Amino acid sequence: MPTYRPPLLGITQSQALAEAYASAPIGDPPLHTIALYHDRFVDESGAPTAVYCVNDYETLYATIEAGAPLHAGQIVAFHPIPYEFTLPEQTDSGAPPQVQLTVDNVSRELVPHLNAAAGSMSPITLIARTYLPSDTTAPHELPPLELVLRDIQVTVSTVTASAGYGDLSNRKFPSKIYSRDIFRSLAAK
């Protein structure tokens, strides 16, 4: 299990990942993974599943964190599917940040699941995790980055999507509902 440093801006990195980012060791590069979750993603037996991808050339067997939506605390196989994951720029424009995801040479792992989720109103959740080949007992950044996929476009050779932090503009504010049952002083005497 990795040893984690104190949180910085709400994100906790492992000591090993901080050292890897600082010194770039040759034999232990950070492996970036993504996992796609949706209600309609099922395996051959009809059980719920997820799509696990690693941006590498070999399958990565790694343990998912305890709070994951599926396969929590279990070792899963991240399939080698090269992708490009462009993080959002930090701007003062007020627009919500968007991440661009591009997967070239789309494999048969991804397209059937995207087709199954095509008509659904529930969003596809993307969770990005970082592992080190020397320690795959847990992700090296907690909590992992969790986004919602939008604007998915599938062509013959690529899948392109943008991802964001959910629908913040349509979230109700304040989120607390003031009712007479909870706040008794609202009732007239």
C-alpha positions, 0 to 999 in steps of 0.5 A: 500500500502506498504511503501518502503525503498530506493533502494539497488542494484536496488531492493526496499523492503518494510519496512514490508518485511525488518522487517519480514526478520529480526525478522521472526514474527510468524503470518506474514511469507513472501509468495513467489509466481511465475507467468508464462506468455506466448502468448499461455496461454489462459483460457476457454473463449480464453482470455490471462491468466497466471499461478499464484502459491503461495508456501503455502497451501491456495489460496492467493488473491493479487494485481499485480504491475502496470507494470505487463505484464498481469492483471496489478494493479488487484487482482489475485488468486495465487493457492497453488502449492508447489514448490522449487525455488533455487536461483543462487550462486554468482560466478566469473565464468562468466557463467550466473546465473541459477535458478532451479525450481521444482514443485512436484505433478504437478496439472492440472493448470500447465501441459495444459499450458506447453503443449500449449507453447511446440511448440512455439518459444517465451519463457515462462516468470517467475516473482517471487513476495513476499507478506506478508499475512498482506498486499497483496495490492502490492508486497513487492519487486520492481521490481520483479524478472523476468526470462526466463524458459529454459530446461523444463522437465515434468514427471508424478509427477514433472516439472523441469526447469531452468530459467535465465536472457534471452539470453545475449550472443546473444544480439547485442552490441552496441545496438544503430544503427548508421545511417545517419538519426540519426547521420548526421555527418556520411554522406560525404559532 
